[in-house]
């Protein structure tokens, strides 16, 4: 029997119950939300469960939602069961003033640099990470550039022609 999203969801609900929520399947990708305190437990379960075998961390990043009070940062994990060729997405929301999430480096070696990059750009603190320092930005940087706290561009710039970028001007007939 091949592994389906329904089987994965059933295993997760049996193990974690109401802790997991917001079940979706955009484009067939099983997606759910887990509490920050359980992120590592959920990934360990998905990794160890003989029928599931989600033993490859495809991607790890974050998204900043400044309007979601108390859960402004969302850490997103993409896991892949190579044996079953099934993928899942897990989301973990944390407040921007205490962005603590347990590190996955003990489970997935590839999480090391992905977590460092996510820290570098979003400020997520991966608790227990062996070397959580900036990886791409300069050490002196005192902000996290991928957060939506800054304007995308300087509105006073005059060194560019807005028409060349599809902004302003008249529409050709």
Backbone bond lengths (Angstrom), bond angles and torsions (degrees), N, CA, C in turn:
res aa  C-N    CA-C-N  psi(-1)  N-CA   C-N-CA  omega(-1)  CA-C   N-CA-C  phi
1 X - - - 1.451 - - 1.527 108.80 -
2 X 1.329 116.78 132.36 1.457 119.68 -178.92 1.529 110.55 -83.36
3 X 1.301 114.52 152.74 1.464 121.64 -178.49 1.523 109.43 -77.12
4 X 1.332 115.90 130.80 1.462 121.34 178.92 1.523 109.61 -120.27
5 X 1.321 115.77 167.21 1.463 120.72 176.72 1.529 110.98 -59.77
6 X 1.320 116.92 -37.32 1.469 120.43 -179.85 1.529 111.46 -63.94
7 X 1.326 116.60 -39.44 1.473 120.05 178.86 1.525 110.46 -67.30
8 X 1.335 116.85 -43.22 1.473 120.98 178.20 1.525 109.26 -60.78
9 X 1.329 116.54 -47.15 1.470 121.05 -179.73 1.522 110.70 -60.88
10 X 1.319 117.17 -42.33 1.465 121.21 179.69 1.526 110.93 -60.94
11 X 1.328 117.76 -44.91 1.477 121.32 178.24 1.527 110.60 -60.74
12 X 1.332 116.30 -43.99 1.461 120.27 -178.42 1.526 111.98 -66.29
13 X 1.311 116.91 -41.22 1.470 120.21 179.56 1.526 110.47 -67.57
14 X 1.331 117.23 -39.69 1.466 120.01 178.03 1.524 111.11 -61.21
15 X 1.325 116.70 -37.70 1.465 121.03 -177.06 1.533 112.47 -83.06
16 X 1.331 117.70 -42.93 1.464 120.73 -170.78 1.525 114.81 -113.60
17 X 1.308 117.43 -10.76 1.454 121.39 176.03 1.514 114.33 54.74
18 X 1.325 114.84 -129.42 1.466 122.02 -175.23 1.531 113.53 -73.34
19 X 1.321 118.03 -7.39 1.463 119.54 178.42 1.525 110.90 -62.52
20 X 1.331 117.10 -33.17 1.457 121.95 -179.66 1.521 108.75 -95.36
21 X 1.332 115.59 141.28 1.465 119.19 -175.35 1.527 110.69 -148.29
22 X 1.302 115.29 -175.28 1.467 125.19 177.80 1.535 110.57 48.57
23 X 1.297 115.83 60.56 1.465 121.85 179.24 1.515 109.41 -77.19
24 X 1.327 116.61 127.75 1.465 122.87 178.94 1.522 108.71 -142.07
25 X 1.333 116.05 165.60 1.462 121.15 174.64 1.522 110.44 -139.91
26 X 1.338 117.84 61.64 1.468 118.10 177.78 1.527 110.12 -66.01
27 X 1.327 115.32 129.25 1.469 122.04 -179.10 1.525 111.97 53.32
28 X 1.327 117.27 30.27 1.453 121.84 177.42 1.518 115.09 80.88
29 X 1.346 117.70 4.16 1.460 121.98 -179.15 1.529 109.78 -93.72
30 X 1.332 117.75 111.81 1.456 121.24 179.24 1.528 108.92 -62.02
31 X 1.325 115.23 123.49 1.457 122.09 -176.24 1.525 108.39 -130.04
32 X 1.337 116.07 137.54 1.463 120.12 179.35 1.521 109.09 -150.41
33 X 1.325 114.90 165.39 1.460 121.91 179.57 1.518 109.25 -112.15
34 X 1.332 115.67 136.38 1.465 122.23 178.16 1.525 108.70 -123.80
35 X 1.323 117.95 151.50 1.467 119.88 175.64 1.533 109.98 -70.16
36 X 1.316 116.07 149.15 1.468 120.76 -178.16 1.527 111.91 -57.62
37 X 1.324 117.01 -35.43 1.463 120.64 -178.73 1.523 112.69 -67.39
38 X 1.345 117.61 -16.80 1.466 120.93 -176.02 1.527 113.10 -113.10
39 X 1.324 118.80 4.60 1.469 119.45 -174.21 1.525 112.38 -56.23
40 X 1.303 117.30 -46.12 1.464 120.83 -177.65 1.533 111.52 -70.12
41 X 1.314 117.10 -37.19 1.475 120.61 178.19 1.533 110.85 -62.71
42 X 1.329 115.99 -41.73 1.466 120.06 179.93 1.529 110.09 -65.98
43 X 1.328 116.80 -45.40 1.475 119.66 179.68 1.525 111.39 -65.16
44 X 1.335 117.47 -38.42 1.465 120.83 178.03 1.526 110.12 -63.01
45 X 1.327 116.83 -42.29 1.467 121.15 178.09 1.530 110.41 -61.89
46 X 1.325 117.03 -47.58 1.469 120.77 179.57 1.526 111.17 -61.80
47 X 1.309 116.85 -34.57 1.472 122.85 179.60 1.530 110.94 -70.83
48 X 1.328 116.73 -47.96 1.464 122.09 -171.63 1.526 114.65 -81.08
49 X 1.314 118.08 -29.73 1.467 121.33 -175.00 1.530 109.76 -60.06
50 X 1.309 116.51 119.46 1.463 122.39 -174.28 1.529 112.96 -56.53
51 X 1.308 116.55 -38.47 1.463 119.64 -178.29 1.531 112.48 -75.52
52 X 1.334 117.47 -24.71 1.463 121.37 -174.58 1.530 113.16 -94.34
53 X 1.318 117.75 -58.74 1.463 124.82 176.91 1.537 114.35 56.14
54 X 1.335 116.97 51.02 1.464 120.80 174.03 1.526 107.66 -82.67
55 X 1.324 115.88 83.87 1.455 121.81 -171.24 1.520 113.89 -110.99
56 X 1.328 116.29 15.14 1.465 119.92 177.84 1.521 109.32 -131.75
57 X 1.320 116.61 121.72 1.457 122.24 175.78 1.522 107.32 -88.79
58 X 1.324 116.09 104.92 1.458 121.14 -177.30 1.519 111.29 -72.84
59 X 1.330 115.92 -44.08 1.459 119.38 -175.93 1.517 109.63 -157.41
60 X 1.310 114.63 154.31 1.459 122.79 176.43 1.513 106.10 -147.28
61 X 1.306 117.75 126.42 1.458 121.47 178.43 1.520 108.51 -152.97
62 X 1.315 116.43 -170.48 1.467 121.00 177.41 1.521 109.18 -138.80
63 X 1.316 114.79 164.69 1.455 122.82 175.71 1.522 106.38 -136.33
64 X 1.323 116.13 139.70 1.465 120.34 179.21 1.522 109.06 -102.20
65 X 1.332 116.08 122.78 1.467 123.15 176.05 1.524 107.42 -116.45
66 X 1.333 119.33 85.60 1.466 120.91 -174.21 1.526 114.29 -61.43
67 X 1.326 118.71 -21.32 1.458 120.98 -177.83 1.524 113.97 -89.56
68 X 1.323 118.36 -3.95 1.470 121.43 -179.43 1.529 108.65 -95.09
69 X 1.291 117.33 85.69 1.458 122.96 -175.86 1.525 111.29 -57.10
70 X 1.329 115.80 125.50 1.460 121.79 178.40 1.514 114.29 88.31
71 X 1.318 116.74 -10.71 1.466 120.58 176.68 1.539 109.00 -146.65
72 X 1.318 113.90 53.87 1.465 120.52 -175.71 1.528 113.33 -71.02
73 X 1.318 117.38 -30.93 1.461 120.37 -179.24 1.529 110.19 -106.96
74 X 1.306 115.29 134.24 1.460 121.17 178.48 1.525 108.04 -119.86
75 X 1.326 116.66 117.23 1.462 121.52 175.08 1.529 106.60 -89.83
76 X 1.319 116.69 128.93 1.462 122.40 -174.64 1.526 109.22 -117.19
77 X 1.334 115.54 124.39 1.462 122.23 178.26 1.526 108.81 -111.82
78 X 1.316 116.98 133.92 1.466 122.38 172.14 1.518 107.10 -113.67
79 X 1.330 116.15 117.06 1.464 121.90 -178.74 1.522 109.38 -112.98
80 X 1.330 115.29 147.23 1.467 120.58 -177.14 1.524 109.26 -130.90
81 X 1.323 115.41 130.39 1.454 121.31 171.02 1.522 106.09 -93.99
82 X 1.318 116.44 100.49 1.465 120.72 -178.47 1.523 111.26 -63.61
83 X 1.313 117.06 -37.04 1.457 122.38 -179.74 1.520 111.20 -61.36
84 X 1.337 116.18 -41.37 1.468 121.26 -176.19 1.526 113.33 -102.07
85 X 1.322 117.01 -5.77 1.460 123.90 -176.14 1.533 111.49 51.11
86 X 1.338 114.45 52.78 1.456 122.29 178.02 1.523 107.87 -128.65
87 X 1.328 115.69 142.28 1.466 121.21 179.11 1.529 109.85 -120.35
88 X 1.330 115.19 151.04 1.463 121.49 172.84 1.519 109.11 -136.43
89 X 1.330 114.82 156.81 1.468 121.01 176.49 1.522 107.51 -123.24
90 X 1.324 116.14 128.63 1.464 121.69 176.99 1.521 108.58 -116.85
91 X 1.333 115.89 133.45 1.460 121.51 178.33 1.524 109.28 -114.44
92 X 1.323 114.71 140.17 1.463 121.54 178.51 1.526 107.12 -131.30
93 X 1.334 117.01 121.26 1.461 121.52 -179.14 1.526 110.76 -99.99
94 X 1.342 115.87 137.20 1.464 121.68 177.86 1.529 109.45 -138.04
95 X 1.329 116.88 153.24 1.467 119.06 177.32 1.529 110.92 -73.42
96 X 1.309 115.97 148.13 1.462 120.75 -177.66 1.531 111.85 -66.41
97 X 1.344 117.37 -25.44 1.463 119.72 -179.74 1.531 112.94 -85.16
98 X 1.328 118.27 -9.35 1.472 122.73 174.66 1.532 108.39 -148.49
99 X 1.336 116.04 71.32 1.470 120.95 -173.00 1.529 113.60 -84.26
100 X 1.337 116.45 56.29 1.464 120.84 -175.91 1.530 112.18 -94.27
101 X 1.338 114.77 127.14 1.465 122.96 176.84 1.528 106.41 -138.26
102 X 1.315 117.52 140.32 1.465 120.18 179.67 1.526 110.61 -68.76
103 X 1.325 116.12 139.91 1.455 121.42 179.81 1.523 111.46 -69.51
104 X 1.323 115.39 148.69 1.468 121.39 177.03 1.522 110.94 -105.85
105 X 1.323 117.53 13.45 1.471 120.73 -175.04 1.522 113.44 -66.55
106 X 1.325 117.86 -27.52 1.469 119.55 178.06 1.521 111.57 -72.66
107 X 1.313 116.17 -24.89 1.460 121.92 -178.24 1.531 111.76 -93.54
108 X 1.338 115.86 -42.38 1.464 122.28 -178.89 1.532 109.03 -127.31
109 X 1.314 117.12 113.67 1.469 120.36 179.77 1.528 111.34 -59.81
110 X 1.331 116.42 -34.42 1.463 120.78 -179.86 1.515 113.72 -66.88
111 X 1.320 117.53 -13.87 1.463 120.52 179.26 1.526 111.30 -68.70
112 X 1.321 117.27 -21.90 1.466 121.23 -176.68 1.532 111.59 -52.42
113 X 1.300 117.26 -60.04 1.460 119.98 -176.00 1.521 111.79 -74.16
114 X 1.337 117.49 -32.81 1.467 119.44 177.99 1.527 110.67 -63.92
115 X 1.333 116.78 -40.73 1.461 120.01 178.04 1.524 111.03 -68.78
116 X 1.315 117.13 -38.15 1.469 119.19 177.33 1.528 110.88 -63.14
117 X 1.328 116.95 -41.14 1.461 120.60 178.63 1.528 110.58 -65.43
118 X 1.327 117.00 -41.69 1.463 121.29 179.65 1.529 110.35 -65.93
119 X 1.315 116.94 -38.82 1.471 120.42 174.30 1.525 109.79 -62.84
120 X 1.328 116.52 -47.27 1.456 122.90 -175.87 1.526 112.28 -58.83
121 X 1.321 117.63 -40.39 1.457 120.98 -174.94 1.523 114.83 -97.30
122 X 1.342 117.83 -26.07 1.468 120.11 -176.31 1.525 113.78 -119.74
123 X 1.332 118.25 -17.35 1.461 120.76 179.24 1.508 114.89 84.05
124 X 1.323 118.08 18.88 1.466 120.46 177.24 1.522 108.38 -73.19
125 X 1.334 116.41 129.11 1.460 122.18 -179.73 1.533 108.67 -93.74
126 X 1.332 116.47 107.45 1.455 120.93 179.57 1.523 108.86 -87.75
127 X 1.316 115.33 98.56 1.461 123.56 -175.51 1.530 109.88 -61.98
128 X 1.337 116.22 124.80 1.456 121.72 179.22 1.515 114.17 93.10
129 X 1.331 117.35 -0.52 1.470 120.26 179.54 1.528 109.08 -63.73
130 X 1.341 118.30 137.50 1.466 120.44 -175.88 1.527 115.31 -70.98
131 X 1.338 118.84 -19.40 1.462 120.33 -176.77 1.525 110.11 -159.49
132 X 1.317 116.68 63.03 1.458 121.12 -174.84 1.530 110.81 -80.50
133 X 1.334 114.37 84.41 1.459 121.49 177.06 1.526 107.82 -130.40
134 X 1.321 115.77 165.71 1.468 119.92 179.73 1.519 110.18 -58.91
135 X 1.337 115.43 146.25 1.451 120.25 -176.58 1.528 111.82 -118.00
136 X 1.339 118.24 -28.39 1.460 121.44 -177.77 1.524 113.15 -122.08
137 X 1.320 117.43 -33.59 1.461 120.86 -179.57 1.529 110.17 -90.93
138 X 1.311 115.83 163.11 1.463 120.32 -179.30 1.528 110.10 -68.89
139 X 1.316 116.19 147.94 1.463 121.10 -177.84 1.522 112.85 -60.84
140 X 1.330 117.20 -28.65 1.459 121.56 -176.80 1.524 112.83 -75.96
141 X 1.321 117.98 -10.78 1.458 120.72 -178.33 1.528 108.82 -63.15
142 X 1.329 116.63 128.67 1.462 120.73 -176.85 1.533 112.84 -109.55
143 X 1.316 116.50 21.41 1.461 121.52 176.88 1.526 109.05 -144.12
144 X 1.315 115.51 173.64 1.462 121.48 -177.51 1.525 107.74 -117.69
145 X 1.331 117.48 105.38 1.467 122.24 -165.58 1.525 116.79 -66.64
146 X 1.320 120.69 -17.41 1.463 120.07 -179.25 1.532 112.99 -90.74
147 X 1.318 116.30 -2.27 1.459 118.47 174.01 1.524 108.65 -73.77
148 X 1.297 115.79 148.19 1.466 120.98 -176.80 1.530 110.51 -86.88
149 X 1.325 115.70 53.18 1.459 120.92 -178.87 1.524 112.33 -104.76
150 X 1.304 117.10 -4.08 1.452 121.51 -173.43 1.524 109.50 -129.85
151 X 1.328 116.08 153.56 1.454 120.07 175.60 1.523 109.41 -64.17
152 X 1.329 115.87 148.12 1.461 119.16 -179.66 1.515 111.91 -69.21
153 X 1.320 117.61 -32.50 1.457 120.43 178.43 1.513 108.92 -152.39
154 X 1.303 115.80 164.10 1.451 122.29 -179.55 1.527 109.18 -77.52
155 X 1.334 118.15 115.54 1.465 120.12 -177.01 1.530 113.51 -70.65
156 X 1.329 117.57 -10.67 1.468 119.93 -179.05 1.526 112.76 -93.49
157 X 1.326 117.74 1.54 1.478 119.99 -179.15 1.525 110.37 -64.04
158 X 1.332 114.94 137.53 1.464 120.18 177.63 1.527 111.34 -121.23
159 X 1.336 116.72 7.31 1.459 120.55 -176.14 1.526 113.36 -91.16
160 X 1.318 117.17 17.23 1.452 119.60 178.49 1.520 109.13 -142.84
161 X 1.300 115.53 156.22 1.449 122.05 -179.65 1.526 107.79 -101.42
162 X 1.329 117.70 110.76 1.457 121.38 -177.05 1.523 112.94 -57.25
163 X 1.344 117.65 -30.58 1.463 119.42 179.36 1.525 111.50 -62.48
164 X 1.311 117.60 -30.54 1.473 121.36 179.59 1.528 111.41 -69.00
165 X 1.325 116.69 -19.67 1.460 121.36 -178.66 1.515 111.73 -107.18
166 X 1.342 117.04 13.43 1.464 121.17 177.55 1.503 113.94 75.72
167 X 1.341 116.68 18.70 1.463 120.64 179.01 1.524 109.63 -115.69
168 X 1.297 115.81 133.69 1.455 119.61 175.45 1.520 112.51 72.61
169 X 1.319 115.32 -176.05 1.468 119.49 178.70 1.513 111.75 76.16
170 X 1.294 115.52 -173.24 1.467 120.86 -178.89 1.515 109.87 -101.73
171 X 1.299 114.37 156.29 1.448 120.68 179.25 1.531 107.80 -91.30
172 X 1.321 117.29 131.60 1.466 121.43 179.80 1.521 110.17 -65.62
173 X 1.295 116.17 138.04 1.469 121.20 179.54 1.502 111.18 -90.90
